[in-house]
């Protein structure tokens, strides 16, 4: 019987450690998960502009980004892009600074997004961590 309690206690400690780890990562914007999301958003955003500068057209689907430097910079770019929502607009301006007020990409997948905040990459390639409700409002205005 005592062995059973030891296993239950060890399991409870393991669960508590996991919850602590996730919680501290969620609130620390400089944690590895946050940095990874920001960096991947910027890489994909840059690839969108790179595609336009090479072809004169805006990409319409993820496969279009294959012809950019994105696969060299991030070999796992396809998997990294799966939790992202890319807004395939055709009315972007060629210079990122001219698209500052428009959402380019945002993270809609993953645990952090499910907790009510999402990383957004704006048209000028800056990233911001916003409330999901605020993002939905911004996206509604952009339609």
DRENPA-3360 file (N, C-alpha, C; in nm, 2 decimals, always signed):
BEGIN
1 = XXXXXXXX = +0.08/-0.12/+0.00/+0.00/+0.00/+0.00/+0.09/+0.13/+0.00 ~ +0.20/+0.13/+0.07/+0.28/+0.24/+0.08/+0.34/+0.27/-0.05 ~ +0.38/+0.17/-0.13/+0.43/+0.19/-0.26/+0.34/+0.26/-0.36 ~ +0.21/+0.23/-0.34/+0.10/+0.29/-0.42/+0.10/+0.44/-0.40 ~ +0.11/+0.48/-0.27/+0.11/+0.62/-0.23/+0.23/+0.70/-0.29 ~ +0.34/+0.63/-0.29/+0.47/+0.69/-0.34/+0.45/+0.72/-0.49 ~ +0.39/+0.63/-0.56/+0.37/+0.65/-0.71/+0.27/+0.76/-0.73 ~ +0.16/+0.77/-0.65/+0.06/+0.88/-0.66/+0.13/+1.01/-0.63;
9 = XXXXXXXX = +0.21/+1.01/-0.53/+0.28/+1.14/-0.49/+0.38/+1.18/-0.60 ~ +0.45/+1.08/-0.65/+0.54/+1.12/-0.76/+0.46/+1.17/-0.89 ~ +0.35/+1.11/-0.91/+0.27/+1.15/-1.03/+0.22/+1.30/-1.00 ~ +0.17/+1.32/-0.88/+0.12/+1.46/-0.84/+0.23/+1.56/-0.86 ~ +0.35/+1.53/-0.82/+0.47/+1.62/-0.83/+0.50/+1.64/-0.98 ~ +0.50/+1.54/-1.06/+0.52/+1.55/-1.20/+0.42/+1.64/-1.27 ~ +0.29/+1.62/-1.23/+0.18/+1.71/-1.29/+0.20/+1.85/-1.24 ~ +0.23/+1.87/-1.12/+0.25/+2.01/-1.06/+0.37/+2.08/-1.13;
17 = XXXXXXXX = +0.48/+2.00/-1.16/+0.59/+2.06/-1.23/+0.56/+2.10/-1.37 ~ +0.48/+2.02/-1.44/+0.44/+2.05/-1.57/+0.35/+2.17/-1.58 ~ +0.25/+2.18/-1.49/+0.17/+2.30/-1.48/+0.25/+2.42/-1.45 ~ +0.34/+2.41/-1.36/+0.43/+2.53/-1.33/+0.51/+2.57/-1.45 ~ +0.56/+2.48/-1.52/+0.64/+2.51/-1.64/+0.56/+2.58/-1.75 ~ +0.44/+2.52/-1.78/+0.35/+2.58/-1.88/+0.31/+2.72/-1.83 ~ +0.27/+2.74/-1.71/+0.23/+2.87/-1.66/+0.34/+2.97/-1.66 ~ +0.46/+2.93/-1.62/+0.57/+3.03/-1.63/+0.61/+3.06/-1.77;
25 = XXXXXXXX = +0.60/+2.97/-1.86/+0.63/+3.00/-2.00/+0.52/+3.09/-2.06 ~ +0.40/+3.07/-2.02/+0.29/+3.15/-2.07/+0.30/+3.30/-2.03 ~ +0.35/+3.32/-1.91/+0.36/+3.46/-1.86/+0.49/+3.53/-1.89 ~ +0.59/+3.45/-1.93/+0.72/+3.50/-1.96/+0.74/+3.52/-2.11 ~ +0.72/+3.64/-2.16/+0.72/+3.67/-2.31/+0.86/+3.64/-2.37 ~ +0.96/+3.62/-2.29/+1.09/+3.59/-2.34/+1.12/+3.44/-2.32 ~ +1.02/+3.36/-2.30/+1.04/+3.22/-2.29/+1.06/+3.16/-2.43 ~ +1.11/+3.04/-2.44/+1.14/+2.98/-2.57/+1.02/+2.97/-2.66;
33 = XXXXXXXX = +0.90/+2.92/-2.60/+0.78/+2.91/-2.69/+0.74/+3.05/-2.75 ~ +0.75/+3.15/-2.67/+0.71/+3.29/-2.72/+0.81/+3.33/-2.83 ~ +0.94/+3.32/-2.80/+1.04/+3.36/-2.90/+1.02/+3.28/-3.03 ~ +1.00/+3.15/-3.02/+0.98/+3.07/-3.14/+0.86/+3.11/-3.22 ~ +0.75/+3.14/-3.16/+0.63/+3.19/-3.23/+0.66/+3.32/-3.30 ~ +0.72/+3.42/-3.23/+0.76/+3.55/-3.29/+0.85/+3.53/-3.41 ~ +0.95/+3.45/-3.39/+1.05/+3.43/-3.50/+0.99/+3.37/-3.62 ~ +0.90/+3.26/-3.60/+0.84/+3.20/-3.72/+0.74/+3.29/-3.79;
41 = XXXXXXXX = +0.67/+3.37/-3.71/+0.58/+3.47/-3.78/+0.66/+3.56/-3.87 ~ +0.77/+3.61/-3.81/+0.85/+3.71/-3.89/+0.91/+3.64/-4.01 ~ +0.96/+3.52/-4.00/+1.01/+3.44/-4.12/+0.91/+3.43/-4.23 ~ +0.79/+3.39/-4.19/+0.69/+3.37/-4.29/+0.65/+3.50/-4.35 ~ +0.63/+3.60/-4.27/+0.60/+3.74/-4.32/+0.70/+3.79/-4.41 ~ +0.83/+3.77/-4.38/+0.94/+3.81/-4.47/+0.93/+3.74/-4.60 ~ +0.90/+3.61/-4.60/+0.89/+3.53/-4.72/+0.78/+3.58/-4.81 ~ +0.67/+3.63/-4.75/+0.56/+3.68/-4.83/+0.60/+3.80/-4.91;
49 = XXXXXXXX = +0.68/+3.89/-4.84/+0.73/+4.00/-4.92/+0.84/+3.96/-5.02 ~ +0.92/+3.87/-4.98/+1.02/+3.82/-5.07/+0.96/+3.76/-5.20 ~ +0.85/+3.68/-5.18/+0.78/+3.62/-5.30/+0.73/+3.73/-5.39 ~ +0.67/+3.84/-5.33/+0.62/+3.95/-5.41/+0.73/+4.02/-5.48 ~ +0.85/+4.04/-5.42/+0.96/+4.11/-5.48/+1.02/+4.03/-5.60 ~ +1.01/+3.90/-5.59/+1.06/+3.81/-5.70/+0.96/+3.79/-5.81 ~ +0.83/+3.79/-5.78/+0.74/+3.75/-5.88/+0.65/+3.87/-5.93 ~ +0.64/+3.97/-5.84/+0.54/+4.08/-5.87/+0.40/+4.05/-5.83;
57 = XXXXXXXX = +0.38/+3.93/-5.78/+0.25/+3.88/-5.73/+0.25/+3.85/-5.58 ~ +0.14/+3.86/-5.52/+0.14/+3.82/-5.38/+0.11/+3.67/-5.37 ~ +0.17/+3.59/-5.28/+0.14/+3.45/-5.27/-0.01/+3.43/-5.23 ~ -0.06/+3.32/-5.28/-0.20/+3.28/-5.26/-0.22/+3.16/-5.17 ~ -0.11/+3.08/-5.16/-0.11/+2.96/-5.07/+0.03/+2.93/-5.02 ~ +0.03/+2.85/-4.92/+0.16/+2.82/-4.85/+0.26/+2.76/-4.95 ~ +0.22/+2.68/-5.04/+0.32/+2.63/-5.14/+0.39/+2.73/-5.22 ~ +0.34/+2.85/-5.24/+0.40/+2.96/-5.31/+0.53/+3.00/-5.24;
65 = XXXXXXXX = +0.54/+2.98/-5.11/+0.65/+3.03/-5.03/+0.77/+2.93/-5.05 ~ +0.75/+2.82/-5.11/+0.86/+2.72/-5.14/+0.97/+2.78/-5.22 ~ +0.94/+2.88/-5.30/+1.03/+2.94/-5.39/+1.11/+3.05/-5.33 ~ +1.09/+3.08/-5.20/+1.16/+3.19/-5.13/+1.28/+3.13/-5.05 ~ +1.34/+3.21/-4.97/+1.45/+3.16/-4.89/+1.40/+3.09/-4.76 ~ +1.27/+3.09/-4.74/+1.21/+3.04/-4.62/+1.25/+2.89/-4.59 ~ +1.25/+2.80/-4.69/+1.29/+2.67/-4.66/+1.44/+2.65/-4.62 ~ +1.52/+2.74/-4.66/+1.66/+2.74/-4.62/+1.67/+2.79/-4.47;
73 = XXXXXXXX = +1.60/+2.90/-4.44/+1.61/+2.96/-4.31/+1.54/+2.87/-4.20 ~ +1.43/+2.80/-4.24/+1.36/+2.72/-4.15/+1.31/+2.59/-4.21 ~ +1.40/+2.49/-4.20/+1.36/+2.36/-4.27/+1.23/+2.30/-4.23 ~ +1.18/+2.34/-4.11/+1.05/+2.29/-4.07/+0.94/+2.39/-4.09 ~ +0.95/+2.47/-4.19/+0.86/+2.59/-4.21/+0.72/+2.54/-4.23 ~ +0.70/+2.43/-4.30/+0.56/+2.38/-4.33/+0.49/+2.34/-4.20 ~ +0.56/+2.27/-4.11/+0.50/+2.23/-3.99/+0.48/+2.35/-3.90 ~ +0.58/+2.45/-3.90/+0.57/+2.57/-3.82/+0.45/+2.65/-3.86;
81 = XXXXXXXX = +0.42/+2.65/-3.99/+0.31/+2.74/-4.04/+0.17/+2.68/-4.02 ~ +0.17/+2.55/-3.98/+0.03/+2.49/-3.97/-0.05/+2.55/-3.86 ~ +0.00/+2.60/-3.75/-0.09/+2.66/-3.65/-0.11/+2.81/-3.68 ~ -0.05/+2.86/-3.79/-0.06/+3.00/-3.82/-0.18/+3.02/-3.92 ~ -0.24/+3.14/-3.91/-0.34/+3.18/-4.00/-0.28/+3.29/-4.08 ~ -0.26/+3.27/-4.21/-0.20/+3.37/-4.30/-0.31/+3.43/-4.38 ~ -0.31/+3.56/-4.38/-0.42/+3.63/-4.46/-0.36/+3.66/-4.60 ~ -0.42/+3.58/-4.69/-0.37/+3.58/-4.83/-0.44/+3.70/-4.90;
89 = XXXXXXXX = -0.40/+3.82/-4.87/-0.45/+3.94/-4.94/-0.38/+3.97/-5.07 ~ -0.45/+4.04/-5.15/-0.39/+4.08/-5.28/-0.37/+4.23/-5.29 ~ -0.41/+4.30/-5.18/-0.40/+4.44/-5.19/-0.29/+4.50/-5.09 ~ -0.19/+4.41/-5.06/-0.08/+4.46/-4.98/+0.00/+4.57/-5.06 ~ +0.07/+4.65/-5.00/+0.16/+4.74/-5.06/+0.30/+4.68/-5.06 ~ +0.39/+4.71/-5.15/+0.52/+4.64/-5.16/+0.61/+4.66/-5.04 ~ +0.60/+4.78/-4.98/+0.68/+4.81/-4.86/+0.61/+4.78/-4.73 ~ +0.68/+4.70/-4.65/+0.61/+4.66/-4.52/+0.56/+4.78/-4.44;
97 = XXXXXXXX = +0.64/+4.88/-4.43/+0.60/+5.00/-4.35/+0.47/+5.06/-4.39 ~ +0.43/+5.04/-4.52/+0.30/+5.09/-4.56/+0.18/+5.00/-4.53 ~ +0.21/+4.89/-4.46/+0.10/+4.79/-4.42/+0.10/+4.78/-4.27 ~ +0.15/+4.88/-4.20/+0.16/+4.87/-4.05/+0.03/+4.84/-3.98 ~ -0.08/+4.89/-4.03/-0.21/+4.87/-3.95/-0.28/+4.74/-3.99 ~ -0.23/+4.66/-4.08/-0.30/+4.54/-4.12/-0.23/+4.41/-4.07 ~ -0.32/+4.32/-4.03/-0.27/+4.19/-3.98/-0.23/+4.11/-4.10 ~ -0.10/+4.05/-4.09/-0.05/+3.97/-4.20/-0.07/+3.82/-4.16;
105 = XXXXXXXX = -0.03/+3.79/-4.04/-0.04/+3.65/-3.99/-0.06/+3.65/-3.84 ~ -0.13/+3.55/-3.79/-0.14/+3.53/-3.65/-0.14/+3.38/-3.61 ~ -0.10/+3.35/-3.49/-0.10/+3.22/-3.44/-0.23/+3.19/-3.38 ~ -0.30/+3.09/-3.44/-0.43/+3.05/-3.39/-0.43/+2.91/-3.33 ~ -0.32/+2.84/-3.34/-0.31/+2.71/-3.29/-0.22/+2.71/-3.16 ~ -0.23/+2.60/-3.09/-0.14/+2.58/-2.98/-0.21/+2.62/-2.85 ~ -0.15/+2.58/-2.74/-0.21/+2.60/-2.61/-0.21/+2.75/-2.57 ~ -0.11/+2.82/-2.60/-0.11/+2.96/-2.56/-0.22/+3.04/-2.63;
113 = XXXXXXXX = -0.25/+3.01/-2.75/-0.36/+3.08/-2.82/-0.50/+3.04/-2.76 ~ -0.51/+2.91/-2.72/-0.63/+2.87/-2.65/-0.66/+2.93/-2.52 ~ -0.55/+2.99/-2.46/-0.57/+3.06/-2.33/-0.61/+3.21/-2.35 ~ -0.64/+3.25/-2.47/-0.70/+3.38/-2.49/-0.61/+3.49/-2.54 ~ -0.48/+3.46/-2.57/-0.39/+3.56/-2.64/-0.33/+3.50/-2.76 ~ -0.30/+3.58/-2.86/-0.24/+3.53/-2.98/-0.13/+3.62/-3.02 ~ -0.02/+3.56/-3.08/+0.08/+3.64/-3.14/+0.04/+3.68/-3.28 ~ +0.06/+3.81/-3.31/+0.02/+3.86/-3.44/+0.14/+3.92/-3.51;
121 = XXXXXXXX = +0.16/+3.90/-3.64/+0.26/+3.97/-3.72/+0.18/+4.07/-3.80 ~ +0.21/+4.19/-3.78/+0.15/+4.30/-3.86/+0.21/+4.31/-4.00 ~ +0.15/+4.39/-4.09/+0.21/+4.40/-4.22/+0.34/+4.47/-4.23 ~ +0.38/+4.54/-4.12/+0.52/+4.59/-4.12/+0.62/+4.50/-4.05 ~ +0.58/+4.37/-4.03/+0.66/+4.27/-3.97/+0.69/+4.28/-3.82 ~ +0.63/+4.37/-3.75/+0.64/+4.37/-3.61/+0.55/+4.27/-3.55 ~ +0.58/+4.22/-3.44/+0.49/+4.12/-3.37/+0.44/+4.18/-3.24 ~ +0.32/+4.13/-3.20/+0.26/+4.18/-3.08/+0.17/+4.07/-3.03;
129 = XXXXXXXX = +0.16/+4.06/-2.90/+0.08/+3.96/-2.83/-0.05/+4.02/-2.78 ~ -0.16/+3.99/-2.85/-0.28/+4.06/-2.82/-0.39/+3.96/-2.77 ~ -0.49/+4.02/-2.71/-0.61/+3.94/-2.67/-0.68/+3.89/-2.79 ~ -0.73/+3.77/-2.78/-0.80/+3.71/-2.90/-0.92/+3.80/-2.93 ~ -0.99/+3.85/-2.83/-1.11/+3.94/-2.86/-1.07/+4.06/-2.94 ~ -0.95/+4.12/-2.90/-0.90/+4.24/-2.97/-0.87/+4.21/-3.12 ~ -0.80/+4.09/-3.13/-0.77/+4.05/-3.27/-0.89/+4.03/-3.35 ~ -0.99/+3.96/-3.30/-1.11/+3.94/-3.38/-1.18/+4.07/-3.42;
137 = XXXXXXX = -1.17/+4.17/-3.33/-1.23/+4.30/-3.36/-1.15/+4.36/-3.48 ~ -1.02/+4.36/-3.47/-0.93/+4.41/-3.57/-0.96/+4.35/-3.71 ~ -0.97/+4.21/-3.70/-0.99/+4.14/-3.83/-1.12/+4.17/-3.89 ~ -1.22/+4.19/-3.80/-1.36/+4.23/-3.85/-1.35/+4.36/-3.92 ~ -1.28/+4.46/-3.87/-1.26/+4.59/-3.93/-1.19/+4.58/-4.06 ~ -1.10/+4.49/-4.08/-1.02/+4.47/-4.20/-1.09/+4.41/-4.32 ~ -1.20/+4.35/-4.29/-1.27/+4.28/-4.40/-1.32/+4.38/-4.51;
% end
